[in-house]
Amino acid sequence: REGCTICHTSDVLIGCDGINGSVRKQLLDDTGHASSPLQYLGVLVMLGITGNLPEGSPGADIADGKSALQMSDGKTRLFAMPFDNCQTMWQLSFPMDLDVAQKLSQEGPAALLAEALRRCGAWAPPVPQLLHSTDSSLVSGYPAYDRDVLGPAAFSAAAGSKLATGLPAVTLLGDAAHPMSPFKGQGANQALMDAVVLAKELCLCGAEGPVPALRRYEAEMLQRSGKKVLASRDVSSLLHSELAIGEGDKTRSSFVGKANLERTESLPLNAV
């Protein structure tokens, strides 16, 4: 609880308290090793949940509680999928300056839903129907961030931090270690994989104790998840560009490659 001190005894401390986790901050910020500040991805993400559309209504054949859909105008993107047998979850995202995105997020659910309808209220079914049927109390929105990928040296340096003094077996898991954009759907997947690898390493540690096991886990975790962080960042740009609605029988990765090439070619020569 905020403002309370709670004392526990443990052999290992695992920080899995999210993108703004206090364990990461205490572990890395006093080591002299860069702890990767938050990086705004230039996009606001909005989430909503509503009941499935009534049978026979416009768009009900698409938003049928069984199918996923994605629509875009080359800038604003909406993705929807079943939340359960009776409800549909939608995700709306679009480019927005950070100060404007923060202000809109702080204004609350009603303002977010109004912005969604302003942008997509005239789109083809089932988008307007899903938005109109959504109760604003079930809408949230926030600027999307990630962090640059840490290297294993960050954790080695952290062993001497104030947090780790007397408790050297400290590590991070999930968004606390590798926050990423939601646009490849990898955040939760990578956190689950972290947990499996970490549990395996801790089960195998012997007389040497847990610290070497944590370093092995971190090496694997950072290499695996780092690729997903960068790929999710690239897709964040792609999905909110004209490339997202380009015609052609191509994979999304080929469009990401094209977007990266165009971005590189637009840089000054001394920036490449």
C-alpha positions, 0 to 999 in steps of 0.5 A, a space after each residue: 500500500 502507498 506510504 506503508 512499509 512491509 517487511 518480508 524475508 526472502 532469498 530472491 526478489 523478482 520485480 514484476 511490477 510493470 513498466 513503471 515498477 519501483 523495483 526496476 527503478 531502485 535496482 538500476 537508477 543508482 548504478 550509474 548504468 543507464 536504465 532506459 527511460 520511457 520512450 513514447 511511440 507517438 501513438 495513443 491506444 484506447 481499449 473498450 469492451 462491449 456486448 456482441 452486436 445483436 444478430 441481424 444488425 449491421 456488422 453483426 456478421 463480422 463482430 459475431 463473438 467468434 471472429 477478429 477484425 482490423 480496419 484502418 484508414 492509413 492512420 487510425 487503426 481499430 482491432 477487435 476480437 472476442 473478449 468472451 462468449 458474449 462480449 467484444 474487446 476493441 483496441 483503437 490507436 492513432 498518432 498523437 503528440 504526447 502532450 495532447 495524448 496525455 491530456 486526453 487520457 487524463 480527461 477520462 473515459 467519456 472524452 476518450 469515447 467521444 474522440 473514438 466516435 469523432 474519428 471512426 463514427 462514419 466508418 463501415 460496420 461494425 466499427 460505429 456500432 461497436 463504439 456506440 454500444 460501448 459504455 464509457 465506463 469500460 473505456 480506457 486510453 493511454 500513450 504507448 511507451 516502450 524502453 530500449 533493451 537492457 544489456 546483461 551488464 545492467 544486471 551485473 552492475 545492479 548487483 552493487 546497487 542499494 537495493 541489492 546490498 544484502 540481497 544480491 538475488 534481484 531480477 526483473 520479469 515481464 514489463 518491468 524488464 522489457 516493456 513493448 508496444 501492444 501491436 504484436 501481442 507479445 507483452 504477456 507472452 514474453 512475461 509468461 516465457 520469462 516465468 518459465 525460464 526463471 522457474 527452471 533456472 531457480 529449480 536447477 541452482 545448487 550450492 552456488 545459490 540463486 545469483 548465477 541462475 538469475 544471470 543465466 535467466 537474464 541473458 536468455 530473457 534479454 536476447 529473446 525479448 529484445 527482438 520482440 521489443 524492437 519488432 513491436 516498435 517497428 509495427 507500431 509505426 507501420 500500422 499507423 501509416 499508408 503502408 498498412 493499407 497498401 495492396 499486395 500479397 505480402 507479409 507484414 514483415 516485408 512492409 516493416 522492412 520497407 518502412 525501415 528502408 524509407 525511414 533510413 533513406 529520409 535521414 541526413 547522411 551523418 545520421 545513418 
